[in-house]
Amino acid sequence: VYWVFYVTCRKKLYWEIFELKAELNSDKKEKKKEAVKKVIASMTVGKDVR
């Protein structure tokens, strides 16, 4: 049970980072601004966003 939870959490985190990278590379200024806010919020709570 623990292994399934771990794999699920890792996939979710990977997907969130993938979406953030896509938003940061967007041409729209507003999308980039929101992505930067999300990155800062994630770093504030201690998520690894490398």
The first five atom37 places (N, CA, C, CB, O) and aatype in JSON, in Angstrom:
{
  "aatype": [19, 18, 17, 19, 13, 18, 19, 16, 4, 1, 11, 11, 10, 18, 17, 6, 9, 13, 6, 10, 11, 0, 6, 10, 2, 15, 3, 11, 11, 6, 11, 11, 11, 6, 0, 19, 11, 11, 19, 9, 0, 15, 12, 16, 19, 7, 11, 3, 19, 1],
  "atom_mask": [
    [1, 1, 1, 1, 1],
    [1, 1, 1, 1, 1],
    [1, 1, 1, 1, 1],
    [1, 1, 1, 1, 1],
    [1, 1, 1, 1, 1],
    [1, 1, 1, 1, 1],
    [1, 1, 1, 1, 1],
    [1, 1, 1, 1, 1],
    [1, 1, 1, 1, 1],
    [1, 1, 1, 1, 1],
    [1, 1, 1, 1, 1],
    [1, 1, 1, 1, 1],
    [1, 1, 1, 1, 1],
    [1, 1, 1, 1, 1],
    [1, 1, 1, 1, 1],
    [1, 1, 1, 1, 1],
    [1, 1, 1, 1, 1],
    [1, 1, 1, 1, 1],
    [1, 1, 1, 1, 1],
    [1, 1, 1, 1, 1],
    [1, 1, 1, 1, 1],
    [1, 1, 1, 1, 1],
    [1, 1, 1, 1, 1],
    [1, 1, 1, 1, 1],
    [1, 1, 1, 1, 1],
    [1, 1, 1, 1, 1],
    [1, 1, 1, 1, 1],
    [1, 1, 1, 1, 1],
    [1, 1, 1, 1, 1],
    [1, 1, 1, 1, 1],
    [1, 1, 1, 1, 1],
    [1, 1, 1, 1, 1],
    [1, 1, 1, 1, 1],
    [1, 1, 1, 1, 1],
    [1, 1, 1, 1, 1],
    [1, 1, 1, 1, 1],
    [1, 1, 1, 1, 1],
    [1, 1, 1, 1, 1],
    [1, 1, 1, 1, 1],
    [1, 1, 1, 1, 1],
    [1, 1, 1, 1, 1],
    [1, 1, 1, 1, 1],
    [1, 1, 1, 1, 1],
    [1, 1, 1, 1, 1],
    [1, 1, 1, 1, 1],
    [1, 1, 1, 0, 1],
    [1, 1, 1, 1, 1],
    [1, 1, 1, 1, 1],
    [1, 1, 1, 1, 1],
    [1, 1, 1, 1, 1]
  ],
  "atom_positions": [
    [[0.83, -1.19, 0.0], [0.0, 0.0, 0.0], [0.88, 1.25, 0.0], [-0.95, 0.0, 1.22], [0.6, 2.2, -0.73]],
    [[1.93, 1.26, 0.81], [2.81, 2.43, 0.88], [3.45, 2.7, -0.47], [3.89, 2.22, 1.95], [3.56, 3.86, -0.89]],
    [[3.88, 1.66, -1.16], [4.54, 1.82, -2.46], [3.61, 2.48, -3.48], [5.02, 0.46, -2.99], [4.04, 3.36, -4.22]],
    [[2.36, 2.07, -3.51], [1.39, 2.66, -4.44], [1.21, 4.14, -4.14], [0.04, 1.92, -4.36], [1.16, 4.96, -5.05]],
    [[1.11, 4.48, -2.87], [0.97, 5.88, -2.47], [2.18, 6.69, -2.9], [0.77, 5.99, -0.94], [2.04, 7.79, -3.42]],
    [[3.38, 6.14, -2.69], [4.63, 6.81, -3.06], [4.69, 7.07, -4.56], [5.84, 5.99, -2.61], [5.02, 8.17, -4.99]],
    [[4.4, 6.06, -5.36], [4.45, 6.2, -6.82], [3.42, 7.21, -7.29], [4.22, 4.83, -7.51], [3.72, 8.02, -8.17]],
    [[2.23, 7.17, -6.74], [1.18, 8.11, -7.12], [1.59, 9.54, -6.81], [-0.13, 7.76, -6.4], [1.38, 10.44, -7.62]],
    [[2.16, 9.77, -5.64], [2.6, 11.12, -5.26], [3.72, 11.6, -6.16], [3.06, 11.14, -3.8], [3.73, 12.77, -6.55]],
    [[4.65, 10.73, -6.51], [5.77, 11.12, -7.38], [5.25, 11.49, -8.77], [6.79, 9.97, -7.48], [5.72, 12.47, -9.36]],
    [[4.31, 10.73, -9.29], [3.76, 11.04, -10.61], [3.03, 12.38, -10.59], [2.8, 9.92, -11.08], [3.15, 13.17, -11.53]],
    [[2.28, 12.63, -9.53], [1.55, 13.89, -9.41], [2.53, 15.06, -9.35], [0.65, 13.89, -8.15], [2.33, 16.07, -10.03]],
    [[3.58, 14.94, -8.55], [4.59, 15.99, -8.44], [5.28, 16.22, -9.77], [5.61, 15.64, -7.35], [5.5, 17.36, -10.17]],
    [[5.62, 15.13, -10.47], [6.27, 15.25, -11.78], [5.36, 15.99, -12.75], [6.62, 13.85, -12.33], [5.83, 16.85, -13.49]],
    [[4.08, 15.67, -12.74], [3.13, 16.32, -13.64], [2.98, 17.8, -13.31], [1.77, 15.62, -13.57], [2.91, 18.63, -14.22]],
    [[2.93, 18.15, -12.03], [2.84, 19.55, -11.63], [4.05, 20.34, -12.13], [2.73, 19.68, -10.1], [3.9, 21.46, -12.63]],
    [[5.23, 19.77, -11.99], [6.45, 20.44, -12.45], [6.44, 20.58, -13.97], [7.71, 19.68, -11.99], [6.85, 21.61, -14.5]],
    [[5.97, 19.56, -14.67], [5.87, 19.6, -16.12], [4.95, 20.75, -16.55], [5.34, 18.26, -16.67], [5.26, 21.49, -17.48]],
    [[3.81, 20.88, -15.88], [2.87, 21.96, -16.21], [3.47, 23.34, -15.91], [1.56, 21.79, -15.43], [3.28, 24.28, -16.67]],
    [[4.19, 23.45, -14.79], [4.83, 24.72, -14.45], [5.86, 25.12, -15.51], [5.49, 24.63, -13.08], [5.93, 26.28, -15.89]],
    [[6.64, 24.16, -15.97], [7.63, 24.46, -17.01], [6.95, 24.93, -18.28], [8.49, 23.22, -17.31], [7.42, 25.87, -18.93]],
    [[5.84, 24.29, -18.64], [5.11, 24.7, -19.84], [4.57, 26.11, -19.69], [3.97, 23.71, -20.13], [4.61, 26.9, -20.64]],
    [[4.05, 26.44, -18.51], [3.52, 27.78, -18.28], [4.64, 28.82, -18.28], [2.76, 27.83, -16.95], [4.45, 29.93, -18.78]],
    [[5.79, 28.48, -17.73], [6.92, 29.41, -17.71], [7.45, 29.69, -19.12], [8.04, 28.87, -16.83], [7.99, 30.76, -19.38]],
    [[7.31, 28.72, -20.01], [7.77, 28.89, -21.4], [6.69, 29.47, -22.3], [8.23, 27.57, -21.95], [6.9, 29.61, -23.51]],
    [[5.55, 29.8, -21.74], [4.44, 30.36, -22.52], [4.78, 31.75, -23.05], [3.17, 30.41, -21.66], [5.61, 32.46, -22.48]],
    [[4.13, 32.12, -24.14], [4.33, 33.44, -24.72], [3.48, 34.5, -24.0], [3.99, 33.42, -26.2], [3.77, 35.69, -24.08]],
    [[2.44, 34.05, -23.32], [1.54, 34.99, -22.66], [2.12, 35.44, -21.32], [0.16, 34.34, -22.45], [2.5, 34.63, -20.48]],
    [[2.16, 36.75, -21.15], [2.75, 37.34, -19.94], [1.98, 36.93, -18.69], [2.77, 38.87, -20.06], [2.59, 36.66, -17.65]],
    [[0.66, 36.89, -18.77], [-0.16, 36.57, -17.6], [0.07, 35.13, -17.13], [-1.65, 36.79, -17.93], [0.11, 34.87, -15.93]],
    [[0.23, 34.2, -18.09], [0.49, 32.8, -17.72], [1.83, 32.67, -17.02], [0.45, 31.91, -18.96], [1.96, 31.93, -16.04]],
    [[2.84, 33.38, -17.52], [4.16, 33.34, -16.89], [4.09, 33.89, -15.47], [5.17, 34.15, -17.72], [4.7, 33.33, -14.55]],
    [[3.35, 34.97, -15.3], [3.22, 35.6, -13.99], [2.59, 34.64, -12.99], [2.39, 36.89, -14.09], [3.05, 34.52, -11.86]],
    [[1.53, 33.95, -13.41], [0.86, 32.99, -12.54], [1.79, 31.81, -12.23], [-0.43, 32.48, -13.19], [1.79, 31.31, -11.1]],
    [[2.56, 31.37, -13.21], [3.49, 30.26, -12.99], [4.56, 30.64, -11.98], [4.13, 29.83, -14.31], [4.92, 29.83, -11.12]],
    [[5.08, 31.85, -12.07], [6.09, 32.31, -11.11], [5.49, 32.34, -9.7], [6.63, 33.7, -11.5], [6.16, 31.97, -8.74]],
    [[4.25, 32.78, -9.59], [3.59, 32.79, -8.28], [3.47, 31.37, -7.72], [2.18, 33.43, -8.39], [3.68, 31.16, -6.52]],
    [[3.14, 30.4, -8.59], [3.02, 29.01, -8.15], [4.37, 28.46, -7.7], [2.44, 28.14, -9.28], [4.45, 27.73, -6.7]],
    [[5.42, 28.8, -8.43], [6.76, 28.33, -8.06], [7.16, 28.9, -6.7], [7.8, 28.73, -9.13], [7.66, 28.17, -5.84]],
    [[6.94, 30.18, -6.51], [7.28, 30.81, -5.23], [6.47, 30.19, -4.09], [7.05, 32.33, -5.29], [7.0, 29.95, -3.01]],
    [[5.19, 29.95, -4.33], [4.35, 29.33, -3.31], [4.84, 27.92, -2.97], [2.87, 29.28, -3.77], [4.87, 27.54, -1.8]],
    [[5.23, 27.16, -3.98], [5.74, 25.81, -3.75], [7.04, 25.84, -2.96], [5.95, 25.09, -5.08], [7.25, 25.03, -2.07]],
    [[7.9, 26.78, -3.3], [9.18, 26.89, -2.58], [8.94, 27.32, -1.13], [10.1, 27.89, -3.29], [9.68, 26.91, -0.24]],
    [[7.94, 28.13, -0.91], [7.63, 28.62, 0.44], [7.21, 27.47, 1.36], [6.53, 29.68, 0.39], [7.6, 27.43, 2.53]],
    [[6.43, 26.53, 0.82], [5.98, 25.4, 1.64], [6.99, 24.26, 1.64], [4.64, 24.89, 1.15], [6.8, 23.26, 2.34]],
    [[8.07, 24.39, 0.87], [9.15, 23.41, 0.93], [9.13, 22.35, -0.13], [0.0, 0.0, 0.0], [9.85, 21.35, 0.0]],
    [[8.34, 22.5, -1.19], [8.36, 21.52, -2.27], [9.62, 21.7, -3.09], [7.1, 21.67, -3.17], [10.13, 22.81, -3.26]],
    [[10.13, 20.59, -3.6], [11.31, 20.63, -4.45], [10.85, 20.89, -5.88], [12.14, 19.3, -4.35], [10.19, 20.03, -6.48]],
    [[11.17, 22.04, -6.43], [10.68, 22.41, -7.76], [11.8, 22.48, -8.79], [9.95, 23.74, -7.69], [11.72, 23.26, -9.74]],
    [[12.84, 21.69, -8.62], [13.93, 21.7, -9.59], [13.54, 21.06, -10.87], [15.13, 21.01, -9.05], [14.34, 20.99, -11.8]]
  ]
}
